[in-house]
Amino acid sequence: MRATLLAGIGVFALLACVQTTLAPGANKVVVTRNPGDVANCKAVGNIDGRSASGVDVLAQMQNQAVGLGGNRVLETSDGTVPSGVVYNCAMP
């Protein structure tokens, strides 16, 4: 019983550390909670992390943003489900 419990904890710990590989360009995506950061940008879509169990949620959001053609994410998470609005902002 104890060995099974320890094995289960080990597997959970391993899964909790799974890294998400960034898509090309995703490292340039800015994630913010400040609406002023996207005031002059064009919204291109919504994203959520419902499928993010055991993965790097920030990396997943950056990858989704690139897939939608955005370069900035306004995080709108309520604390339970990671979510946000993807924007395409002019680069300075």
Long-range contacts (C-beta under 8 A, 24 or more apart in sequence): 15-54, 16-54, 18-54, 18-55, 18-56, 19-55, 19-56, 19-59, 20-55, 20-56, 20-59, 20-60, 20-63, 21-59, 22-59, 22-62, 22-63, 23-62, 23-63, 23-66, 23-67, 24-66, 25-66, 26-59, 26-62, 26-63, 26-65, 26-66, 27-62, 28-71, 29-61, 29-62, 29-65, 29-66, 29-70, 29-71, 29-72, 29-73, 30-71, 30-72, 30-73, 31-58, 31-61, 31-62, 31-72, 31-73, 31-75, 31-84, 32-72, 32-73, 32-74, 32-75, 33-74, 33-75, 34-74, 35-74, 37-72, 37-74, 38-72, 38-74, 38-85, 38-87, 38-89, 40-89, 40-90, 41-72, 41-87, 41-88, 41-89, 41-90, 42-87, 42-88, 42-89, 43-85, 43-86, 43-87, 44-68, 44-69, 44-70, 44-86, 44-87, 44-88, 45-70, 45-85, 45-86, 46-83, 46-84, 46-85, 46-86, 47-73, 47-83, 47-84, 47-85, 47-86, 48-81, 48-82, 48-83, 48-84, 49-81, 49-82, 49-83, 50-81, 52-82, 57-82
